Amino acid sequence: MSSQTTQFTRQPTDTGSAPEALQQRSRAQRSRNRVRTTALFVIFFAVFIVVWHLATVGFDDGGLAPTPGATWDRLLEMLSDAFLLDGPNNVGIFYHLLASIQRVLLGFGLAALIAVPLGLLLGTSRVINDGLDPFIQVLRPVSPLAWLPLGLALLRDSQMTAIFVIFMAAIWPILISTIDGVRRVNPLFLDLARSLETDTKTRVLKVLLPATLPAIVIGLRTALSTAWLVIVAAEMIVGGRGMGHFVWNEWNALNTPSIVVAIVIIGGVGFLLDRSIAQLQRLVPKS
Amino acid sequence: MSQTITAPHAAEPTAPEPVVKIEGITKGFPDRKKGFQPIVGLTDVDIQEGEFITIIGPSGCGKSTILKMIAGLESADEGSIRLAGKPIDAPSRELGIVFQQHVLLPWMSARQNVLFALETDPHNTRSKSQLESLADEYLELVNLSHAADRRPAQLSGGMQQRVGIARAFALEPKVMLLDEPLGALDALTRHELQLQLLELCEQQKRTFIMVTHDVDEALLLSDRILVMGTGPRAQIVHDIAVPFSRPRDVENLEQDPKCHELRGFLLNSLTGH
């Protein structure tokens, strides 16, 4: 600011130490809260294990109910055999996980490559959008699994079919979020771009895309978590390697503790995938 | 003689050709409930090179719409607007716009925002480093050198608007269009920026067209004030020459009885008495 506003000067105060004390107090408050949260988590976890144990022990079902003890043993076993590769029927959990992640990332990546440019186009052009919107509205609510038999019939390849199903699961959230994002771009940004006589390429890449990026990242995040939900079900059907196939296989072997371990792993990996894309969200400046 | 192309004012060589010539424009908007709503009635204005013109009027009279039409962002329903003889049918870099709210791209720093306006020039022949120093020059002009690397979100409202002003000046446009440039600012910042704008426009000889609803702002800055009536079909009801010599000084202006008289007249015509 220029010198004209400096006529109001603040009186010096001798409370220079006050902010320091306040900071200390808030820091102490934060660490107290963290201790409480951790303690609560430990208590809940213990209660959960006890209830689980009581609910499964002595349950007369021929040993189908997974007890905490059996599950723990199975977990250790699976972790020690994680990298096992001994014939098609004896594959470590790591390779199942890897196969699932690969399919998800491939299908998701393809969906993003198509949905982002398409969304930018549909968001800008009212005419094209109005023509395509009925297709989007009807196809979007269809469970991606409904596409699976069609994929098998046309692609004749289980791996490709799984990726295709993930693609169908991931494309809608990205497409819809991108279209919505384009519509919400400050119209004055576009006026500015026009008044600078920018060409279409500059307008799309330097103004529209960066301004839509926050919405695109939200779409990507939704799409990735949807894809991770769908992959387990898809793999139960297409077989091969993968977490879904593993779960179904263990059910066929009546090995329920493995299923519990697999559920925890699927949840943990899903959480990590979501976290990593949330990091992307932080990098994008809000408009 | 039957000519298809005639230079405007060819018959009267004594009158200088206006930079902006507005002839008989009208504008309305379709309204779903009420049908077609006429906003701007027949309007004619000639704006001479180097003039600072202010369009003032009650809210809703379409003064911002007129500015948008001059900017080429909206088209008039009837009539024509010419910039140096050529009709304005699309936005152009010869018209530098300062918007009411700051329109800075939030993912760019202040310097990058000014630089973006320079780099997008299709006829640019300068090197990147030349453009950079030019951007810095214009930020210096609005006393923002110290904040050049900050993002818009890290700037105060007044600073954001100054970046917008620097960007418009950086285009070196024929005409500067100011759409209530200080309207969204608090009173103190507003006053400070009015003085800065006064200094800038006296220093950088350009043609300015400003829209405002602030009578004092109009009197301080303009050579001519166009008062618009109330809508619908609002028209220019007064065209007032502001008689104060330049460079102007707020204090002298405040003591000038002519200024009081004009101020009273403007306020009266705005409130419709």
HADDOCK unambig.tbl for C-alpha pairs under 7 A between the chains (distance, minus, plus):
assign (segid A and resid 188 and name CA) (segid B and resid 103 and name CA) 6.48 0.50 0.50
assign (segid A and resid 189 and name CA) (segid B and resid 103 and name CA) 6.33 0.50 0.50
assign (segid A and resid 191 and name CA) (segid B and resid 73 and name CA) 6.88 0.50 0.50
assign (segid A and resid 194 and name CA) (segid B and resid 91 and name CA) 6.05 0.50 0.50
assign (segid A and resid 195 and name CA) (segid B and resid 91 and name CA) 4.64 0.50 0.50
assign (segid A and resid 195 and name CA) (segid B and resid 92 and name CA) 5.37 0.50 0.50
assign (segid A and resid 195 and name CA) (segid B and resid 93 and name CA) 6.14 0.50 0.50
assign (segid A and resid 196 and name CA) (segid B and resid 92 and name CA) 6.51 0.50 0.50
assign (segid A and resid 196 and name CA) (segid B and resid 93 and name CA) 5.42 0.50 0.50
assign (segid A and resid 196 and name CA) (segid B and resid 117 and name CA) 6.42 0.50 0.50
assign (segid A and resid 196 and name CA) (segid B and resid 120 and name CA) 6.75 0.50 0.50
assign (segid A and resid 197 and name CA) (segid B and resid 91 and name CA) 6.85 0.50 0.50
assign (segid A and resid 197 and name CA) (segid B and resid 92 and name CA) 6.04 0.50 0.50
assign (segid A and resid 197 and name CA) (segid B and resid 93 and name CA) 6.49 0.50 0.50
assign (segid A and resid 198 and name CA) (segid B and resid 120 and name CA) 5.82 0.50 0.50
assign (segid A and resid 285 and name CA) (segid B and resid 107 and name CA) 5.79 0.50 0.50
assign (segid A and resid 287 and name CA) (segid B and resid 106 and name CA) 5.67 0.50 0.50
